[in-house]
Each structure stands twice: as C-alpha cells, then as structure tokens.
Amino acid sequence: MADASISPWLIASFIGLWLGFRLSHSMHEGAADSRAPNAARVLVTTYCLSVTAILIEFGLHESLPRTIQISCLLIAAVTAIMQLLQIWTEKPTPGKDCQGRDIVE
C-alpha cells in the first residue's frame, strides 16, 4: 500500500465500519421477533471482521504517526466487540431486562 493511497483506504474503511454497524444492528433487531438465521449471522460477522482487519493493517502501517496507529487499533478492537455483541446477542423483550427479569417501575 503506497503512502498516497492511505487516505482513500482509511475513508473507505470508515464507510465499511458504518455499513458493518448497520448490518449488525439489523441482526440485533431481527433477533427480537425470531432468531436470525445463523448463516446470515456468520456472513455479517465475516464482513465486520474483514473491515476490522483493514483497520488493524492501518494501525500497523509504519509511516503513520504513533497516535494514529494506536487510535486505529483501538477503534478496530472496540468496534469489532460492539458489532459482534449486536450480531450474536438477542434483543431483550419489552418489559424485561437483559437477563429476562420483569422491569419494576
């Protein structure tokens, strides 16, 4: 990857992150009514992890300043965890908390 092409790739990876969040949110919302198919979850997981791998590669690029390298690695780790949690956890039912207990108001 040439130094001149870092900016477009970084912008493209952030657009990829946005799409990953859209997809993972759709998986999370779909799990409320009926469990989303595991094949769809695996495909969305693969997509999100591939975008994470691109950000990790940016974080390891030697021509970038150290602060940007660390920021890219942190963004990659945090967004991957957030997206995977949205994909693989179910949305709580209304009137219940995340552990299935009744909400008392």
C-alpha positions in Angstrom: 0.0 0.0 0.0 1.6 3.2 -1.1 1.6 6.2 1.2 -0.5 8.3 -1.2 -3.3 5.7 -1.0 -3.7 5.7 2.8 -6.3 8.4 3.0 -8.8 6.9 0.5 -8.4 3.4 2.1 -8.9 4.9 5.6 -12.1 6.7 4.4 -13.3 3.5 2.8 -12.7 1.5 5.9 -14.7 4.0 8.0 -17.6 3.7 5.5 -17.2 -0.1 5.8 -17.4 0.3 9.6 -20.7 2.3 9.2 -22.1 -0.5 7.0 -21.0 -3.1 9.5 -22.9 -1.3 12.2 -26.0 -1.1 10.0 -25.8 -4.8 9.3 -25.1 -5.8 12.9 -28.0 -3.6 14.1 -30.3 -5.3 11.6 -29.2 -8.7 13.0 -29.9 -7.4 16.6 -33.3 -6.0 15.7 -34.2 -9.2 13.7 -33.5 -11.4 16.7 -36.4 -9.8 18.7 -39.1 -11.4 16.7 -37.4 -14.6 15.5 -33.8 -15.6 15.7 -31.9 -14.5 12.6 -30.5 -17.4 10.6 -27.0 -18.5 11.7 -25.8 -18.3 8.0 -26.7 -14.6 7.9 -25.0 -14.0 11.2 -21.9 -15.8 10.0 -21.8 -13.7 6.8 -22.3 -10.4 8.7 -19.6 -11.5 11.2 -17.2 -12.2 8.4 -17.8 -8.8 6.8 -17.3 -7.0 10.1 -14.1 -8.9 10.9 -12.7 -8.2 7.4 -13.3 -4.4 7.9 -11.6 -4.8 11.3 -8.6 -6.5 9.7 -8.2 -3.5 7.3 -8.2 -1.1 10.3 -5.6 -3.3 12.0 -3.4 -3.1 9.0 -3.6 0.7 9.1 -2.7 0.5 12.7 0.4 -1.4 11.9 1.5 0.8 9.0 4.9 2.3 9.9 4.5 5.6 8.0 1.7 6.8 10.2 2.3 8.7 13.5 2.2 6.6 16.6 -1.0 8.2 18.0 -2.9 7.4 14.8 -1.6 3.8 14.8 -2.9 3.3 18.4 -6.2 5.0 17.6 -6.8 2.7 14.6 -6.0 -0.3 16.7 -8.3 0.8 19.5 -11.1 1.7 17.0 -10.7 -1.7 15.4 -10.9 -3.6 18.7 -13.8 -1.6 20.2 -15.9 -1.7 17.0 -15.4 -5.4 16.5 -16.6 -6.1 20.0 -19.6 -3.9 19.7 -20.6 -5.3 16.3 -20.1 -8.9 17.4 -22.2 -8.3 20.5 -25.0 -6.9 18.4 -24.9 -9.8 16.0 -24.8 -12.7 18.5 -26.9 -11.4 21.4 -30.7 -11.2 21.4 -32.7 -8.1 22.0 -34.5 -8.2 25.3 -38.2 -8.5 25.2 -40.3 -5.4 26.2 -41.0 -5.3 29.9 -37.9 -7.4 30.7 -34.3 -6.5 31.4 -31.3 -8.1 29.7 -31.5 -11.1 32.0 -35.2 -11.8 31.4 -36.4 -10.3 34.8 -39.5 -8.2 34.9 -38.8 -4.4 35.0 -40.4 -2.8 38.0 -41.1 0.9 37.6 
